Amino acid sequence: MTAAAAPATGKDRLILALDFPSATEALAWSRRLKAEVGLVKVGLELFVAAGPSLVRQLAGEGHGVFLDLKLHDIPNTVAGAVRSAAGLGVRMLTLHAAGGAGMLAAAAQAARAADPAPLLLGVTVLTSLDEPALASLGIAGPVPRRVLAWAEQCRDAGLAGVVCGVAEAQAVRAACGPDFLIVTPGIRPAGAPRHDQARVATAREARAAGADYLVVGRAVTSGDDPVAAARALAAEAQ
Ligand code: C5P
């Protein structure tokens, strides 16, 4: 995969998580914040509820769509899913690094062959998994070392980048180089509610750690003034 162009402005770096159960809510929020964010993220909840037609509609309304389905299957199946996602006009797509080098390479090849080619992002160790959980799966830790090893495997397979925590971003940047995209969730303004996130960081901290894109959800959607919240995050994310 060719090196992805880094986003130019703070606004371009923001990815709004459309964590809603219906197309109606997702479309309302995406329209409301269209001028304030670079992309919108469709995750499992929304995709299972509203499906490919919503993704097509979002892309058709001019949104960059990040399809966060965390694909994990045999190489042939994942390559087919990458082709299908490309056909929906998706700009970014996630897959599990744990699917292995063969799966990652098949996905990267399918993405390269698509026009326009979606940017593939690897998901390394889920933040819900701790050291004992990894050990119970027979996966060697410690977690930070596993994150780095899988990030390097994603880079070697030709993926555009990874999704990781702000805490790991600096090490991933150092190991994987300046052109490897780093996307970090768990972003909150200083002093804001953490909701269910165990570890949070500000947009400024995420950028200082080397993040290219920041996933923002409730920090924008749960407050009184979502537009102002998004603008403040964009200013910090310059
Ligand atoms: O609302 P909030 O900003 O916490 O939303 C975070 C978004 O990022 C959600 O869509 C969530 O699934 C995603 N995410 C996360 N932590 C990870 C990976 C993804 O919160 N480690």
Residues whose N, C-alpha, C, O or C-beta is under 5 A from the ligand:
A	BS01	C5P	A17 D19 T127 P185 G186 I187 V215 V216 G217 R218 A219
